[in-house]
Amino acid sequence: MAGSTHKVTNQPPPLTGHDVFTTDRALVAAVERHVTPDCLDEVVGELAALGRASGAAQVQEWGAQANENPPRLRTHDRYGHRVDEVEFHPAWHRLLGKGVSAGLTAAWNRPAGHVRRAAAFLVWTQVDAGNLCPLSMTHAAVPALRTEPELAREWEPRLTSMIYEREPRPAHRKAGVLFGMAMTEKQGGSDVRANTTTATPLAEEATYALTGHKWFCSAPMSDGFLVLAQAPEGLTCFLLPRVLEDGSRNTFRIQRLKDKLGNRSNASAEVEFDGTWARRVGEEGRGVRTIIEMVTATRLDCVLGSAGLMRQAVAQAIHHCTHREAFGAKLVDKPLMRAVLADLAVESEAATTLALRLAAAYDDGGEQERAFLRIAVPAAKYWVTKRCAPLVVEAAECLGGNGYVEDSGLPRLIRESPLNSIWEGAGNVQALDVLRALQREPLAFNAYLQEVGRSRGADHRLDAAIKDLLTDLADLDGIEARARRLTERLALVLQGSLLVRFAPPEVADAFCASRLGGDAGATFGTLPSTLDLTSVVNRARPLVRP
């Protein structure tokens, strides 16, 4: 019998058994702000149920199991037939099924659909971010398919279904389907106009045979994919079903799965097409214009995903420091640690507030809001996703050596944290997209100015930042080289304007002083000491049910 040399003391309890949604005060406030009273109780109840599930020990264990058992490629069955299937751990299917049933693909036809989905996306990311990829692709496929009303009538009810069916069958025999996307190729990357995959017209109207490759195919186990290929009139968007109507497999050869830094539970693949049947979506030669709404929707999900990772990292850090003692007091009560935690909490709340504001613009759907999204989405995608990695690393440091150990969960967050900055267009792509909107779409910048203008006069640092931004935009010399700096300022001013209007004064004050007023250093934890940092930390603290 092994002896015991000591008792385990001064270790925090696991952060489980709590409502991930309800204890996130910034997220709850955003939902209450953007959802109309007639359906607010329904939305909050739905999100609270998902929040309790997300914080449950069993569901958290599913996330760990899915991450620890990454998908495997099975190219052939036992008889030698080509099947090109991806096999997942059972925990992955449990998570994905829960995400579908929670409405993460059902935003387009529900009251306050995008806000309630955005909040759910942010919450569910905190279990395991890997299963969010197919949910994001499926959700984002809807606006692209709406360019073809006939296709939309056929596919949209399946895409927005809250039923998960994993078996590979013809789509018309399934109550719910998932979609992936295949745009980039080896030689082009983000420059999709350099794609070489060809689309040859077939006898049946609007049908084609595709031949070529895709360097990145998201969610290769899906029922269908939106794909770009070169048709006779130029780059065109296509719908590629995984299984054809007669039950036979479409030619969809998975060459290998990517061995990624993070996002381990999710499959990303290289695929080959060889006479693969596909249906045209939109006009020939208008592929980018057709698929751009899908890209915009997935970029918003990148913002939401990063906000979710940031929130989980901050919650873990504050929870640890609330229970851990050092040098005679709780870590959370130490002035220097409190400064770090407060700074992280401010960054997290700014990301959440901005992400939900963008989702609310989708729900509004008016011309003004669509114009606002044209600048706000790429600016937010650029800035929020780039702030994720340094925040998560700093949060891990709050746990000391424990934060560097896999059991803490922080290393998984660290590996995941750069992903959303890279996927769906890396930083330069977003910054250049912002420039195009500024130069070609005056309605977009006017909508942005009206949004931030609602906060003018509320904080002198915000007012000065808006003035400096306008000065920067008046000087167009060498503007491309300044695109990152300009995009960063656009995002910061927008975040500041939202926090001044909606956040508690201590949060808005800390953001404006440090992010807009320059009263901070280059790392987290350098906020002005005169601020009410205790209130900032208390607002961000997760509460565990007794």
N, C-alpha and C positions, 0 to 999 in steps of 0.2 A: 504494500500500500504506500503510495507516494505521500510524503510529508508536505506540509504547507509551511513556507518560510515567511509569508506575509499576507496581509489582507490588501485587496485592491481598493484603493481610496483615491479621491480627487480625480476621478474620471467622469466625464459627462455621460448621461444616459443616451441611448440611441435616439436620434430625431425621427421617431416613428409614432404612429397613433395620433396624428394631428391632422387637421383639415388644412390642406395646402392652400386652398382658395380663401377660406374665411379669415385665416390668420395673416393673409397678405393684404394689409390695409390699403396700400396704394392701388392694388388691383381691384379690390372691392369698390373703392371710391370711383375708379374709372368706369366700372360696369354701371354703378348707380347713376353716374353722370350721363352716360351715353344711351342707356336703355329707357324707353318710355315707361311711365308708371303702369300702363295697362298690362304689360307682360313682365315687369321687373321681378315680381315674386316668383314667377315660373323660372326665369333665367337664373336668379340667385339660388333657388332650390336645386336646380339642375347642376349648377357649378359647384355648390357645396357638396353634393353627392359625389361628384368627380373628385373634389378636393379631399374628401375623406378616403376615397379609394386610393388616391395617389399617395396619401400619407400612411396607408396601412402597411404593416410589416410584410405581409404576404405579397402584395403588389410590388413593393420595393425589391423583394427577393426575386420576383419575376424579371425585373429590370436587370438585376445583377446576373441572373442566369442567361438571359438573352445576350448580354454583352460578353460573358465568359465563354459562350458556345456560338461562335460566329457561323453564318450560313455556309453550306458546302454545295459545290456544283456537281450535279450528276448529269453527264452528257448522254449516257446510253442506259437502257434498261438491261435486264439480265439476259435478254435474247439478242442483244446487239442493235436494237432499234434506237435511233437518235431521239432523245426526249428533251434534252436541254432544260432540265428542271433545277431549281434551287431549293435545297432542303434547309429548313429552319428548326431551331429548338422549339419544343412545345410552348415555352414561355413567350417566345416571339408571337406566336399565333394568339395567345391569350391577350397580350398587350394590344396587338393590332385589332383584334375583335372588339376589345373594350373601347379603343379609340373610334372605331366606326360607329358603334352603338351609342357613343357619347356625342355624336353629331359632328365629328371633325371633318366629315366630307359633305355635310348637309347645310351649309351656310346659305346657299343661293335662294332658297325658297322658304326660309323661316323668318318670323318676326325678329328683328335685331340680330339677324343670322350671323353677320360678320363679327359683331362685337362679342356675342356669346361664344362663337367658335374661337375667336382670338384669345379670349380669356381661358377657354378650355385648352387650347394649344399651348399656352404659356404654362398652365398647370401640368398638363400631361408630359411636357418636355422634361419635367423634373423627376419622372420615373425612369425613363431611358429615351434619349433623343432619337435613337436609331429607327424606331417604328414610326416616327413622324414623317419620314420621307415619302412613303407611298400615300399617306394621308394628305400630304401637301400636294403631291402631283395630281391625285384624283380630284381634289377640290379645285385646283387651278385649271384643270382641263375644260371645265364647263364654259368659261367665257370664250375660249378658242372655238369650241364646237358650235357655239351660238352664231358664229358667222355662217353656218350652214343649218338653217332651221330644220331641215329634214333629219339631219344627223342628230341635232340637239333633241328633237322629239324622241328619237330612238334611244339615245344613250344617256341623256340627263337623268331620267328616273333611276337608272341603275347606278350612276355615279354618285348621286345624292342620297342613295339608300342608306339606312342605318343597320343593314344586315351584312355580315361578313361571310362570304363563302370562298373557301380557299381552294377548292378543287378546280383543276383546269377543264372547263367545259365551254361550249359556245355561249357567247354572252346572252343570247336570247333565252337561254335555259337557266339563267342565274338571277336571283333577286337583287344582288348587289355586285358591283365590279370595282376593281382598282385599276388605275392608270399609271403608267410611267412616262418618261420622256427621253428621247434620244436626239440630241442636237449636234454635239461637238464631235469632231473627228481629229485624227492624229495630226494632220498637217495644218489645222486651222485653229482649234481651241475656240476662243470667244469669237473669232472671225468666221462666223458660220457661212458667210458668202464664199469662203474658200472650200466649202464642202464639195466632195467629188462623188458621193453616192448618187446614182442615176435613177430616174423614174421613167419607165417606158410605158406609154399608154396601152391599155388592153382594149378589147372589143367592147366590153361593157362600159357605158358612160361613167366617167369620173373614177375609173379604177386603173391601177398601174401595177407594174412589176418593179420592185426596188432591187438594186444590186449595189453593194458597197459595204461600208463598215461604220461603226460608231465607237469612238474611243471611250465615251462615258454614256452608259445607259442606266438611268435611275430606275430602281425597283423592277428588275428584270423578271420577276415572278408574276407581274401584273397581267390582267386580262387584255389590255390594249395599251398602245403607245402613240404619242404624238411625235412625229419624225419629220425632219427636214431633208429634202432631196432635190436634186436638179432635174426638173421637168423640161420639156422642150422650150417653154417660155421663161425659164429661170427657176430660182429657188422657191420651192413650194412646200406647204405643210400637208402631211398625210396622217390618216388614222390607220394604224397597223394592228389588227386583232391578233391575239396570241393563238387562239383556236378559231378555225374557220367554221362557217355555219353548218357544214356537213359533219363536224366533229373531228376533222383531220387537223393536224398541227400545221400551222403556217411555218414557213422556213425562217427560223429565228435561232441562229446558231450562237450560243454563248461560248465565247472562246476562253474566257477566264473571268474570275471575280477579282476586283481590285483589293489589294492588301493595304488597307487604309490606316492612317495614324490613329484615328478615333472612329466614332460611328460604326463600331465593330459589329453590332447586331444587324445592321442594314446591308443589303447586297447592292453593290454597284458593279457593272459589268462592261466588258468589251464584247460587242456582238457583230455578226456578219449577216448580211442579207444576200440571197442568191435567188432572184426571181420571186421575191417575197410579195405576196398580195397586199395591196393597200388601197384605201379610199381617199381621194383628194378632199382636203378641207380648205375652203376658200378658193380664190382664183390662182391659176398658175402664175408663178413669178411674184406672188404676194405672200410668200411664206413667212417672212419676218413679221410683217404687219399682222398676219393671222395669229401667230403664236405669241405675239408680244404681250397680250393680256394675260396669258398663262405665266409668262416670265414675271410680269409685274406682281401677280398674286403670290408666286413662290418667293419673290424678293421680300414681300411683306412677311411671309412665314420665316424667312431668315432673321428678320428683326425680332419677331415673336420668339423664335427659338433661342436667340441670344439673350433676350430679356428673361426667358425662363431659366437658362443656365445661370445667369447672373443672380437671379433671385434665390435659386437653390444654394449657390455658393455663399451668398450673404447670410442666408438662414442658418447654414451649417456653421459659419464662423461665429455668428452672434450666439447661437445655441451653445457652442463649445465654450466661449468666453464667459457666458453667464454662469456656467457650472464649474469652471476650472479656476482654482486658486493658485496664486504665485506671489511670493514676497509679501504674504500677510493679507491679501485681499483678493476678491474675485477679479479676474482679468478684465471683465467688462467695466469695472469701476476704476481701472487704472487710466489716468488722463491720456497717455500716449496711445494705448490700445483703443480707448474710446474714440480718439481722433481718427484712427484707421477705420474702425467699424462704421463710424458716421459717414466718412467719405465714400466707402463702398455702398452704404445704404442710399446715399444721395444719387450715386450713379445708377443704381438699380431702379430706383423710383423714376428717375428721368427716362430711362429706357422703357419701362412699363407704361408710363403716361403717354409717351409719344406713340408707342405701338398701338395702343387702344384708340388713340385719336385717329390714326390712319384707318383702322378697322371701321370706325364710325363714319368716316368719309365714304367708304364702300357702301355702307348701309344707306346713306343719304342718296347717293347716286346722281345728284344734280350736276349740272355743267360746272358750277363753281368748285364743287368738291372734286370732280374728276380732274379739273385743271390743277387744283392744289396737290393731288396725288402725283401728278406728273413730275413735280420737283421733290415733293416731300418723301416719296418712297425711295428713290435712289440715294437721296441725302441721308435718310435714316438708315438705309441698308449699309451705306458706307461707314457711318460713324458708330452706330450702336454695335455692329458686329465687330468692329475694330477695338472697341472698348472692352469687349467680353474677355478676351484672353488675359490681359493684364489684371483685370479685376479678379478672375478666378484664381490666378496664381497668387495674388495678394491674400485672397481669402484662405487659400491652403496654408499660407505662411502663418496665419492667425492660429492654426492648430499646431504649429511647430513641426516636429518630426512626424507626429501622427498624420499630418496632412500630406505627407509624402508616401504614406503606406496605403496600399490598395484597399484595405478594409475600410478606410475612412470614406471612400467614394470620391474624394477630391481628385485623385489622379484621372479618373474617368472623365470628370468635368473638364480637367485641363486638356486632355487629348481631344475632347469634343469642341473646345472653345474656339479654335481658329476656323472651324469648318464653314460657318455661315458667312464669314468674310470672303472665302474663296469661291464657294458654290454660287451659282446663278449670277455670275459676273463678279470678278474680283474688284478691288478698290479702284483701280484706274478706269475700269469699265463704268462703274457707278459715277465717278467724278465727271467723265466725259459725257455721260447721259444727262447729268445735271446741266452741263454747259450747253448741250443741244437744246434742252428745254428753255434755258434762259435766252438763247439767241434766236430760236425759231418760234417760240410759243409765248407771246407776251401775256396771254391770259393766265398762264401758269404762274409767272412771277407776280402778277397782280393778285392772284388768289393767295399766294404765299404771304405777300405784304399785308393783305387784309387780315390774314390769320394772326400774324405776329403783332399787327397794329392794335389788336384788341387789348393788348397789355401795356400799351404806351402810357407813360406817366405813373406806372405802378412801382417801378424800380429804376433808379437813375443809372445803374450799371447796365441794365437791359436797354434802356434808351440809348446809351452811348454805343452799345454793341450794334444796335440797328443802324445808327448813323454811320459807324465805321464800315458796316457791310455795304451800305449804299455807296460810300466813297470807293470801296474796292470795285464795285460793279461799274462805276463810272469810268474806270481805267481798263480798257480792253486790250492794251498792249501786252503781249505775252500771256494772255489769259489761260491758254492751255497748260502752260507750265505751272500756273497757280491754281489749277483746278482742284487739287486736293485741299489746299488751304481754304479755298472759297467754299467747297462743299462742307468742310468741317464747321466753318462759321455759320453757314445756313442751318445746319443741324443743331448747333449749340444755341443759336438765337431762338429757334423754334422750341427746343426743349425748355429754355428759360422762360419763354412767353407762356407756355403751358403750366409750368410749375408756379409762376407768379399768380396765375389765375386760379389754380385749382389745388395746389399742395399746401400743407400747413406752412405758416410763415417761417418756421425754423428751417424747413427743407428748402424753400425757395431762396431764403437768405443765403444759406450755405452754397447753393448752386450758383447764384449770381455773383457772390463774392469770389468764388474760386474759379469757375468756368468762364465767366464773362468779365469780372473785375480784375482778374490777374492776381488775386491775393491767395496764392497757393503755390506749392512747389511742383516739381515734375513727377512726383510719385504720390500714391494714395497715402493719406494720413497727414497731410500738410495743410489742412484747413485752418483758417484763423481761429485762434484759441478763444476769442471773444464770443463765438457762436454758441447757441444752445445745443450742444452735441448730444447730451443725454436724451433729450426728447427725440432727436433724430434716430438714435439707436433703439430706443424703446418702441418707436413706431414700426421699425423693421423686425422686431423680435418675433420669432415663431412661438406659438403657445401650444404646448402639448397637453392633451387631456389627462387628468389624473387617473 
